[in-house]
Amino acid sequence: METTRPTSFDDPRIVALRATARRHVRERIEPHGAAWEEAGTTPHAVYRELGALGLLGHCHAAGFGGSDLGPIASVAFAEELSASSFGGVAEAVLIHTDMSSTHIGHRGSAAQKRRWLPGIVSGELICGIAVSEPEAGSDLAAMRTTARRGADGWVLNGVKTYATNAVHGDLMIVAARTDPDAKPSRGISLFIVERGTPGLQVRPMARKLGLHSSDIADMVFTDARLPEDALLGELHGGFPAIMQNFQDERLVLGAMAVGMGRKALELTLAHVKSRRAFGATLWNLQATRQRLAMLAARQQAVKALVHDTAVRVARGADCVREVSMVKALAGETVQDIMRDCLQLHGGAGYMSDCPLERLTRDARILTIGGGATEVMLEEVAKRLDKEAFQ
Ligand SMILES: Cc1cc2nc3c(=O)[nH]c(=O)nc-3n(C[C@H](O)[C@H](O)[C@H](O)COP(=O)(O)OP(=O)(O)OC[C@H]3O[C@@H](n4cnc5c(N)ncnc54)[C@H](O)[C@@H]3O)c2cc1C
């Protein structure tokens, strides 16, 4: 029987997914997150547990074990994971589900899908993506890593950077130039690179500001040998594929901001209602109430934009403008929420055993990764016309 993807957050399948994810976060992630932050990685068992609950397959077809629930599920899942207050876990898992393996689902051959997707959906395999380079971040067209045909496959040379999941992952989707003379939009291809590929060195990067429970590495390719069938999708078709995938990624990054903002506001409301100063609680101060009320309104507005955009995407609309608005507005608003919520926690908010301290550090990536705010605003500006305000 053919099933249709949900187009509403009230769809019973989404309500059930959210409830399952929320319970799992409370019972299996929150109690252990601090230890994973120390260890610098999200253990493989976390993926297997999420896979067993059917939470890793919303982007993939039922034939490979997925639920194929689509963008509404992506947003609901990202919100719940991010509301754990462990952004590193959310980052590691969402890159696997929504930002990398989606390339295999969208443009893999039948053989590639059969080989990789069941393990990705069950959590047996961990996936990541490596497009950024030391000289090519916002400007991906400047990428220099090359892939040329060798005797029995492909030979890669170059350096990828900031590759999340590269240290502990099993496969990475890697972009490289396959036609150095062509315009980047027509000369880049994607490859599936397995852990242990000869000629690939994975170099863990320095400790980062936040997201401590997700690993991150440089990937150095020196005449690295890939089999013929490592090519993913059309030869030279990588650039448009990356741009298309960015739409899913940016919506999910917006949902991460919503989840983190929700948690910060919940924690702060509880704090100001119990913390006493000047003979009453902080909540008794009008300035506190009004500050939180405005933050709550902004959080609600961002959530409404993220949900509205997810519904449009689920209905198949072209939403580059709205997705770019989501990424810019959600990423910036959550910074204000974190700053004010930390302020309302006083000294306690500055200490590393306070979730607000971690949330503030983790949320900082949301104006940078997956398209900096300024780059997103350019995408919006290019698409501003009278219709945009209707
Ligand atoms: C924790 C973390 C995880 C990451 N994970 C991955 C991953 O898994 N895979 C991957 O491929 N990459 C990953 N990245 C890379 C990330 O996507 C890039 O950092 C991001 O795209 C920005 O590129 P850049 O760092 O080179 O900044 P730059 O391109 O050097 O830009 C620096 C700043 O310049 C400004 N700027 C840039 N362009 C414009 C413009 N057009 N107009 C106005 N201002 C502008 C912005 O303020 C921007 O933040 C990760 C990065 C981090 C920090």
The ligand as an SDF file (V2000), in Angstrom:
LIG
                    3D

 53 58  0  0  0  0  0  0  0  0999 V2000
   31.4520   22.7450   14.3520 C   0  0  0  0  0  0  0  0  0  0  0  0
   31.4520   22.7740   12.8650 C   0  0  0  0  0  0  0  0  0  0  0  0
   30.9460   21.6770   12.1610 C   0  0  0  0  0  0  0  0  0  0  0  0
   30.9980   21.6650   10.7710 C   0  0  0  0  0  0  0  0  0  0  0  0
   30.6220   20.5220   10.0920 N   0  0  0  0  0  0  0  0  0  0  0  0
   30.8330   20.4470    8.7630 C   0  0  0  0  0  0  0  0  0  0  0  0
   30.6180   19.2060    8.0720 C   0  0  0  0  0  0  0  0  0  0  0  0
   30.2170   18.2080    8.6570 O   0  0  0  0  0  0  0  0  0  0  0  0
   30.9090   19.1610    6.7390 N   0  0  0  0  0  0  0  0  0  0  0  0
   31.3590   20.2470    6.0590 C   0  0  0  0  0  0  0  0  0  0  0  0
   31.5950   20.1400    4.8620 O   0  0  0  0  0  0  0  0  0  0  0  0
   31.5620   21.4470    6.6810 N   0  0  0  0  0  0  0  0  0  0  0  0
   31.3180   21.5490    8.0140 C   0  0  0  0  0  0  0  0  0  0  0  0
   31.5490   22.7440    8.6640 N   0  0  0  0  0  0  0  0  0  0  0  0
   31.9940   23.9100    7.9050 C   0  0  0  0  0  0  0  0  0  0  0  0
   30.9660   25.0360    7.8540 C   0  0  0  0  0  0  0  0  0  0  0  0
   29.9040   24.7050    7.0210 O   0  0  0  0  0  0  0  0  0  0  0  0
   31.7240   26.3070    7.4340 C   0  0  0  0  0  0  0  0  0  0  0  0
   32.4790   26.7110    8.5580 O   0  0  0  0  0  0  0  0  0  0  0  0
   30.7950   27.4180    6.9700 C   0  0  0  0  0  0  0  0  0  0  0  0
   30.2230   27.0960    5.7190 O   0  0  0  0  0  0  0  0  0  0  0  0
   31.5390   28.7680    6.8360 C   0  0  0  0  0  0  0  0  0  0  0  0
   32.6900   28.6370    6.0810 O   0  0  0  0  0  0  0  0  0  0  0  0
   34.0970   29.1820    6.6390 P   0  0  0  0  0  0  0  0  0  0  0  0
   34.2750   28.6460    8.0100 O   0  0  0  0  0  0  0  0  0  0  0  0
   35.1380   28.8610    5.6460 O   0  0  0  0  0  0  0  0  0  0  0  0
   33.8960   30.7320    6.7560 O   0  0  0  0  0  0  0  0  0  0  0  0
   34.2210   31.8470    5.6340 P   0  0  0  0  0  0  0  0  0  0  0  0
   33.6790   31.3990    4.3150 O   0  0  0  0  0  0  0  0  0  0  0  0
   35.6680   32.1910    5.7300 O   0  0  0  0  0  0  0  0  0  0  0  0
   33.3500   33.0670    6.1650 O   0  0  0  0  0  0  0  0  0  0  0  0
   33.6890   33.7380    7.3680 C   0  0  0  0  0  0  0  0  0  0  0  0
   32.6240   34.7660    7.6800 C   0  0  0  0  0  0  0  0  0  0  0  0
   32.6020   35.7440    6.6570 O   0  0  0  0  0  0  0  0  0  0  0  0
   31.2930   36.2470    6.4930 C   0  0  0  0  0  0  0  0  0  0  0  0
   30.8650   36.0300    5.0790 N   0  0  0  0  0  0  0  0  0  0  0  0
   31.1040   34.9590    4.3000 C   0  0  0  0  0  0  0  0  0  0  0  0
   30.5370   35.1060    3.1010 N   0  0  0  0  0  0  0  0  0  0  0  0
   29.9050   36.2990    3.1100 C   0  0  0  0  0  0  0  0  0  0  0  0
   29.1260   37.0400    2.1650 C   0  0  0  0  0  0  0  0  0  0  0  0
   28.8380   36.5410    0.9460 N   0  0  0  0  0  0  0  0  0  0  0  0
   28.6340   38.2550    2.5370 N   0  0  0  0  0  0  0  0  0  0  0  0
   28.9020   38.7850    3.7580 C   0  0  0  0  0  0  0  0  0  0  0  0
   29.6320   38.1270    4.6950 N   0  0  0  0  0  0  0  0  0  0  0  0
   30.1310   36.9050    4.3800 C   0  0  0  0  0  0  0  0  0  0  0  0
   30.3920   35.4620    7.4510 C   0  0  0  0  0  0  0  0  0  0  0  0
   30.2420   36.2100    8.6530 O   0  0  0  0  0  0  0  0  0  0  0  0
   31.2060   34.2130    7.7280 C   0  0  0  0  0  0  0  0  0  0  0  0
   30.8900   33.6130    8.9720 O   0  0  0  0  0  0  0  0  0  0  0  0
   31.4990   22.7820   10.0710 C   0  0  0  0  0  0  0  0  0  0  0  0
   31.9880   23.9030   10.7830 C   0  0  0  0  0  0  0  0  0  0  0  0
   31.9920   23.8960   12.1290 C   0  0  0  0  0  0  0  0  0  0  0  0
   32.6000   25.0670   12.8690 C   0  0  0  0  0  0  0  0  0  0  0  0
  1  2  1  0
  2  3  1  0
  2 52  2  0
  3  4  2  0
  4  5  1  0
  4 50  1  0
  5  6  2  0
  6  7  1  0
  6 13  1  0
  7  8  2  0
  7  9  1  0
  9 10  1  0
 10 11  2  0
 10 12  1  0
 12 13  2  0
 13 14  1  0
 14 15  1  0
 14 50  1  0
 15 16  1  0
 16 17  1  0
 16 18  1  0
 18 19  1  0
 18 20  1  0
 20 21  1  0
 20 22  1  0
 22 23  1  0
 23 24  1  0
 24 25  2  0
 24 26  1  0
 24 27  1  0
 27 28  1  0
 28 29  2  0
 28 30  1  0
 28 31  1  0
 31 32  1  0
 32 33  1  0
 33 34  1  0
 33 48  1  0
 34 35  1  0
 35 36  1  0
 35 46  1  0
 36 37  1  0
 36 45  1  0
 37 38  2  0
 38 39  1  0
 39 40  1  0
 39 45  2  0
 40 41  1  0
 40 42  2  0
 42 43  1  0
 43 44  2  0
 44 45  1  0
 46 47  1  0
 46 48  1  0
 48 49  1  0
 50 51  2  0
 51 52  1  0
 52 53  1  0
M  END
$$$$
